[in-house]
């Protein structure tokens, strides 16, 4: 397939990708091989998102990645899909938009810290709905797949959370080991057992953080579910809570 794509690329002078092979050439090669061209368009759109590169390091495997992302193809044009995602994140996600590039449909969001935002997050968590309580910074990227479909990526920046976990785990291991060594040298050798115990406790802090990363991925996927099924103009959490309270007040009370 790649050989055929290269042959087509030699006579195809349309806009090419960074590796010299045009998207049109890949689509023609896929069609000649009986493949669905929509899969090639989707793969090309996801590649343009720039979030699919796997650069996992040793620290990522130990404590979890600093960046968590989720992608979804939605049957909406790119500009319309971005508007839906933007409205949902600001109305229901308790986020505020910090930057937006309309040319590339890339936006950055930060978690709101006002009391109303805290109430929103608590309400969604209590009702079992998707919430982004652990996400302090979020990037949204939308790319067109074809005139009627687009792919959206939510990229959560968890670097601060990971830094706190690494610092805390290192402090637990370091402080505990230091105390154990000092006591072992000055009093009883049994204190040497505190060194591996302290290291294990520090490692437990790191692993605890790593085990929580799938929860963030699940929350991002839940947000994409909502974006895919809504037009972004539905009532927010506070409006829903207000309606429930008003409905409760309107019910007739039982006579005692």
N, C-alpha and C positions, 0 to 999 in steps of 0.2 A: 504494500500500500504506500509506504513512504517513497519507494523507488518511483512508482507511478506519479506520486505527488510532485516529486522533484522534476520529472519530465514535463509535467504540466506547468510547473512554476517557471521553467525556462521561457515559455511563450506567454506567460501570464504576467502582465506588467501592472496589474492593479496593486493597491496598497498591500504590502506584505507584512508579515509578523516579524518579530525581532530575530527569528532564526532563518529568515529568507524564504520561507514557504508561505504562500498566501492562503488565507482561509478558503477562498474560492477553489484553489487547486486541490486542497484536501477534500472539499465537498465533492468535486468532480471525481476524484479517485475513489471516494467511498461509494458513490452512486454506481460507478463502473464495477465495483466489487459486490454490489447488491446490498450495501449497508444503508441504513436509514440516515439521510443527510441531517435530520434533526439532531441526532446524537452528536454529529461533528460540530454543528453550530453551538450546541449546548456546551460541549467540551471547550470550544474556542472561547465562548463567553466566560466560562468559569476560569479559564487560564488568564483572561484579561482582568479578572477580579484581583489577582495577585495574592490570594490567600490559601492556595492549595499546595504550596511548597512545603515539604516535610523536612525540616531541619532539626529533628529531635536530638537533644544533647543528653549527656549523662545526668545532669541536674534535672532535666525535664522528666526523665524516667523515675527519678527519686522523689521529687517534690511536686511534679506536675508542671505543665507548660505555663508560660507567662501570658500566652495569648490563646483564646478559645474562640472558634468560629463555627458558624452553621450557614449553609447555603440552601436555597430553594428556587426552583423554577416556577414562576407564576404566570398565568395566562393574562398578562396585562402589558401594555407598552411600558417602556422603561420610565418615562417621566411620570406616568400615572402610578406605576408601582412605587416609585420613590415617595410620591405624595401620600399614598396610603400608609407606607411604613413610617414616614415622618410623623403623620398625625397620630398613629397609634402609640409610638414611643413617647410623644410629648403629652398625650392625653392620659394614657394608661400606664406607661412605663416609668413615670416619675423622672423623666430626663429632660434636660434643656439642651437645645442645639447651640453649639459653640461656633462651628465653622461649616460652611457649605459651598461647594464648587458646582454651580449649575451646569458647567460644560461637561464635567466628568461624572456627575451625579454621585459625588462622594461627600459625606457629612460626618462630623464628629459631635458626639454628645457627652455630657457630663451629668452625673447623678445630682438631682436637686436635694438640698439639705433643709428645706423649710418644713415646718410642722405638717402642712397639708400633704406634702410628698411622703412624709413618714407615715401618715394615716393611710394614704393610698397603698403603700407597700404592705403595711400590716393587714389591711382589709383583703388584699389579694392573697396574701399568704394564708390567712385564716380560712378563706373560702376555697383554698386548694387550687387557685388559678396560677398561671405562670407569672412570676415576678422576677425582677432583676436586682434583688437586694444586695447581692455580692458584686454587682457590676458598677464600678465607679466611672469608667470611661468606655464608650462604645463607638465603633466606626461602622457606618453603613455604606455599602458600595452596591450600585445597581448597574448592570450591563445588559444591553439588548441581545436576545438570542435570534429573533426575527421580528418582523413588524408587529406581531401579536403576542409575543412571549418575551419575558425577561428573567434574568437570574439576579437574586438579591443575596448579599452576604452580610451577616451580622458578625462583627469582630470585637470581642470583649477583651479589653486590656486588664489583665490581672497581675501586672508586674508588681504593684505596691503590695498586694496581698501575699505574693510569693516572697518578696523581700522580707516582709514581717515574719513569715513562717521560717525562712532560712535563718534570720537573725535570732528568733526565739529558740529554735532547735539547737543552734550553735551555742547560745548562751547556756541553755540547760545542760548540754553535754560538757561544755568547758568549765562552767562553775562547779558542777557536781564532781567532775574528775579532779579539779584542783583541790577541793576540800578533801576528797578521799585520799589523794596522795599525801597531803600535809598531815592528815590524821594518821595515815599508815606509817609515815616516817617518824612521827613523834610518839605514837602510842602502840597500837596493835596492828599486826599485819592483816587482820580481817578487813580493814578498811580498803585494801586493794580491790576487794569485790565491788566497791562503789564506782570504780572506773568503768567497767563494762556496763554496769547498771545505768550510769549517767549517760553513756553513749547510746544505750538502747532507748532511754527516755527521750533524748534529743532526736533520734531517728523516728520515734513515734510521733513527734510533733510534725516532722516533714511528711510522713506517710498519711497522717490525718488530713493534712491539706490536700495531698494528692487524691485521696479518696473522695474529696468533695468536688473535684473538677467535673465529673460527669453530671453533677446536679446543675452546674452552670450550662453545660451543653444541652441538657434537657430543657432548661428554661429558655434558651435561645430558640430551640426547635418549637417550643410552645408559642413563642412570640410569632415565629414564621407561620405557624398554623393559623393564628388569629389574623395575621396580615393577609394570608391567602384566602380567607373566608369572609373578610369584611371589607367594606368600602372606606373604613377609617372615620366615619362620621357618627358612629354609634355613641351612646352615652358612656362617660368615663366611670371610674369606680365610685367617686363621690356622688355622682348623680344616681347611681344604682343604690347606694346606701341611703340616700335621701328618699328615694321612692319606696324602699322597704320600710323606713321609719314612718312615712306618711301613711302607708298601707296599714301598718300596725296600729297607728293612732285612730284610723278610720273604722276599725273593727268595733262592733258593739261589745261592751263589757258585760260580763255575766253578773247577774244580781246575787248578792251575798245573802 
